[in-house]
Amino acid sequence: RLPYINHPLDLAHVLWFEGQVTDPIVLAAALLHDTVEDTQTTVQELQGEFGEQIAGIVMETTDEKSLDWRVRKKLQITRARGASIEARLVKLADKICNLRSLIANPPQNWTVERQRHYFDWAKEVVDQMRGTNPDLELRFDQVYRKRP
């Protein structure tokens, strides 16, 4: 298992080097995108430390953990198209990194069927964001072709 920090660093790397995204707001949001969802950090803390814009992007990319996971996954699909360009960039990088991670190191308790389901769900999310960044979309398509 890789250190937790590797994932947000991977997102920033993908955005910068593969998507040519140099906006510091987007890069900061990428580094922070899972903080509210996966830690005790609050949106108010993010707003205070990083400002409204970065906190807003983070919140656009945050799942509501109190909802059933099926509902959360469905909401990601339906909300993707209406998300800000900044949030869509973070989401694209997140899906690329998640699929790469799943290929390289699938969780031991995940069947091939579950991995395929995740790949297909990620594609549904990304398909709602087509036209956001052709370079990132190409990278996603390349990794999707490696679907188990």
Secondary structure, DSSP 8 states (H G I E B T S, - for coil): ---TTHHHHHHHHIIIIIS----HHHHHHHHHTTHHHHSS--HHHHHHHH-HHHHHHHHHT---TTS-HHHHHHHHHHHHTTS-HHHHHHHHHHHHHHHHHHHHS--TT--HHHHHHHHHHHHHHHHTTTTS-HHHHHHHHHHHTT--
